[in-house]
Amino acid sequence: MTSTTTFSRRHALLALGSLPLAARAQIDRPVRFILPISAGSGVDTIVRASSAALSKALGHIVVVENQPGAGGVVGTQTLIKAPPDGMTLSVVSNNHVIYPSVLKSLPFDPLNDITPIAVIGAGPLVLVVNPKLPAKDLKSFIALLKSSPGRYNFASSGNGTILHLAAEIFKDLSGTFSTHIPYRGFGPMMQDIVAGQVDWGVGALSAVASQVKAGNLRALCVPSLARSPAAPDIPTSAEAGLPFYVVEGWFGVVGPKGMPAEEVKRIHAAFSTAFATAEVKEAMAKQGNIIKISTPEAAKEFFGNELKRYARVVKRAGVQPQ
């Protein structure tokens, strides 16, 4: 817990000290953010960087709970089973709408079993390799893969996740083949790329920037239309020689199905307030994230459109449902 959060909690309790016990207990309940990904991933860094501002805006302590597994299914199941009282929320990414296309069976409906609150923004991904590979840029990396088909492998945070699909799209567009090694979350995946157990992968720039800066990973490109201000030295895919390779990671806040309209409005306002603060703006800029908070109605439409788009991506990439 940060010192800012502790300060906010102490002063809130002093201000509410005259309220009846039951009322104080209700107000002091923490808001649980169930993140269906491992610690250190892109969405995790976003939520943790904004947690103090969110605590203040929501009027409750924010508690982050990472529940990775099955590409995000485990954590999402926890969310949808929670009471729709605004005290259990999640920040999800592209993975949330990819599920139906990559899993033969899904224990929930990613559109109808949630309450969309807002699409918060998007952040760049980056293709990284272990620096021991004899490839200094994207063109030489593609040449290396083509010279020995099947010799090299790539890691993902789970079968069918956005990081898996981003790598599959690269394989398709570059005409190369690598063996897929799925991991149970981003942390273990990136750890093994750094260690050289796996050759390459795609990660959120916000989550890999420190490893790239330390020389533990080599960044070959960001699959975006423009370079990221947070990492201006990393070329875009077009600059690196693969112009149609464009994939970005978005993130949005959702709650369980059936949340009252007034709760949705309150939480939406809190996110708008928190992400407008100077400290969160600075943190998002450092991570390379572009913040543009949508309405709940626009979020619902966006999720539906993205579900259809990734169904086409999965089919083109030849990913078989498991």
Helices and strands as residue ranges (DSSP letters): H 3-15, H 21-27, E 31-35, H 42-58, E 62-66, G 70-72, H 73-80, E 88-93, H 95-102, E 114-129, H 138-147, E 153-156, H 162-174, E 179-182, H 186-195, E 200-204, H 205-213, E 218-221, H 237-240, E 248-256, H 261-274, H 278-287, E 290-291, H 296-317
